[in-house]
């Protein structure tokens, strides 16, 4: 029999063990975040609140479901709302606690320059403290001093719930019950002068997904909680769990307990990473298997061929090679290069099967680069009506381009107009000749000169290197009508080059210089989601007309876009190099435009080659190819020291003109420098399992990897004895599915078995995509979580862009096709 004393001791021991277990349930790992099986908790290791990334972040079962936990000044903040500045982070391993210092600066309204949103003139310091408690963790906020009384109804601690994960799942709070809706539903209530969504629920204890304990998260706060739909005012908003500031308290002004649950004995499930398009019969073929970092028991890899009788048959089986750990995962590699027989294949690892992919000698000949030329480029064309069979992608747009931007202006999207317009035009004066050509830059509708120039350059290089004789689109510059999927007997790529050049040269001829960019003046216009034709009335603004008055070509509405100018030699010389390339390709197609391009390129050469010689390397190489004049060759020779010293940047230009530099000391010295550069590149490639140079960051890696692949192609073409072709092919494989994270979709929409088809394009609010657009791709949730969510509003993961994205992708496919013929 146990006496009372012994029983008391046993109870005490049990409680002590339970307390010790609770106290140590979350551990700070070497990456400085808390973890236990199935749950990771990051504390301000990211800081990108505009992109719903940073603050207190919860990763549940390998998925980021809660993010951006921080003190905010609005219940449902948006992209241009005030955000704090982040100071020091203190990590107290002895007490298992993290503390972060933050503050809201005064004059916050100056953060982005010109902005129609009025920001408060408020300044205060605060500290966010996080410490595990039992099965959860406690978040507390300390204020340095009390806020003005009126702010206690506004400021609070917001935690954002990723909507895409919670659609159709339930919540409950203090006897209130609901389902997370796919779209925002009202009502909207008026709080003083502010319109806000009525809370979905209010109380002290909130349960998210109570129907599934593996996804359950419990939020508790004695001061009260609200569950809000952040999409009320902002299409890209998230669901928000908000804890109110406790008035009169500085210490623990926010006191919130969060308890996430997870799968028992959670392990990251294996992911098979292959190109979603497939492989050329003669290229190297490697499948990557991505595993939990702790995995040690490996399955065999089986290569399965789809049978003509139906089903699959095994054609190869073997043990994978352990590559090692990268980010938070372990990687296995399996080489199946010897399989060359044409067919459809799948990879089997354990009980996981990949999507089907091709192995053929014509794998890149159809349905890979073509969608970019067939769909994406036409859809992005500005100043045109884009018809596609029964569909109109957009009507005539921006035919009222453009008014000269006001001086001394810092635009909300980063454009800066200085103290002068740098032209003969005054602020708000109509600039003629800008209502032609160009492509909408990305998921928005501005025309940045660098994106126009880079797109022209890459298209012209494709035509010069690969001769893209493909016609499926009719383009009429006179009627400004595009008919997709109706050939007109003219190579589409030539029409696209012309379209980009018309915009660049329209600015050059009418402004007397290149424009910096053309963009709408109003934030409401800028955030428009829908048909580009609805952004303006397409009538040029005339200040002499009375309100509401209009003529056949003008109106009293100042909705015209603004054109910005700047003095920026680097940007001007980059555009000039693109024009030099275009001049070669346009010969015989539009000779007058070709001459104008070359004259403009020479103009910038004459302007800068003496004052900015180190910036003129690329332009000199292109002008040497365009004119054959010895002047440009001698200039390159005169810049030997700089060229050799910066060979990692200048090497591509030297590769292009190797033939013209034959026998020169410059070329000999460049070859030696390039050998060193190739070895450095090889080391960087070896640091990842993907066969490319890859340094993950907040922004997706797709564009950077494509740029890397394009650069390696030019180096390989110029110096095949130094640079191998495999990095180019690996870069393409990365974009087509061999990249980190569980979403192995191709970054090129509509290309391959699985691709990103919910993307940040101009049609993003329809949860749709534009075929051939290339998204930014897998991003990094710091410090080590790769992420590519299905969510149309993540510009850092799924945004389309022109030159660095779509045309780089198209070039990379054509480059692979070309090299595999060597």
Buried (B, 14 or more C-beta within 10 A) or exposed (E): EEEEEEEEEEEEEEEEEEEEEBEEBBEBEEBBBBBBEBBBBBBBBBBBBBBBBBBBBBBBBBBBBBBBBBBBBBBBBBBBBBBBEBEEBEEEEEEBBBBBBBBBBEEBBEEBBBBEEEBBEBEBBBBBBBBBBBBBBBBBBBBEEBBEEEBBBBBBBBBBBBBBBBEEBBBBBEEBEEEBBEEBEEEEEEEEEEEBBBBBBBBEBBBBBBEEEEBBBBBBBEBBBBBBBBBBBBBBBBBBBBBBBBEEBEEBBBBBBBBBBBBEEBBBBBBBBBBBBBBBBEBBBBBBBBBBBEBEEBBEBBBBBBEEEEEBEEBBEEEBEBBEEBBBBBBBBBBBEEBBEEBBBBBBBBEEBBBBBBBBBEBBEEBBBBBBBBBBBBBBBBBBBBBBEEEEBBBBBBBBBBBBBBEEBBBBBEBBBEEEBBBEBEBBEBBEBBBBBBBBBBBBBBBBBBBBBBBBBBBBBBBBBBEBEBBBBBBEBEEBBBBBEEEBEBBBBBBBBBBBBBBBBBBBEBBEBBBBBBBBBBBEBBBBBEBBBEBBBBBBBBEEBEEEEEEEEBBBBBBBBBBBBBEBBEBBBBBBBBBBBBBBBBBEBBEEBBEBBBEBBBBBBEBBBEEBBEBBBBBBBBBBBBBEEEEBBEBBBEBBEBBBEBBBBBBBBBBBBBEBBEEBEBBEBBBEBBBEBBEEBEEEBEEBBBBBBBEBEBBBBBBBBBBBBBBBBBBBBBBEEBBBBBBBBBBBBBBBBBBBBBBBBBBBBBBBBBBBBBBBBBBBBEBBBBBBBBBBBBBBBBBBBBBBBBBBBBBBBBBBBBBBBBBBBBBBBBBBBBBBEE
